[in-house]
Amino acid sequence: MIQWLAIALGGALGSVLRYGISTGVHHWWGREFPWGTLVVNVLGSLLMGLLFILLVERLAVAPALRAFWLVGLLGAFTTFSTFSLETLNLMQAGELGRAAANVMLSVLLCIGAAGLGMALGRQL
């Protein structure tokens, strides 16, 4: 039961952080491209890689704490469903170049960020 509560608490925090960061990015860079979602997903991927190494491989962390960070907070923080909707909206608006750029940037940068996070975690 404690693990479920940890996930719920992490999810609540992650979703609020996602909203705040995404809104801030859109405020600075505009809404012509889904920059907010891209930034959140890349940051979330970096943190997922880093925290996976730290919490699973390096530290003796309780399962509930790992669940809080990896499943709850980062699961709610990253936004694949939002990415999908924004990409589809770009496609339906005839913005095929922007849609393709969003897919390529999101996949490449998020995989790269997760790998970087894992590499950073192994350096600690």
Secondary structure, 3 states (H helix, E strand, C coil): CHHHHHHHHHHHHHHHHHHHHHHHHHHHHCCCCCHHHHHHHHHHHHHHHHHHHHHHHHCCCCHHHHHHHHHHHHHHHCCHHHHHHHHHHHHHCCCHHHHHHHHHHHHHHHHHHHHHHHHHHHHC
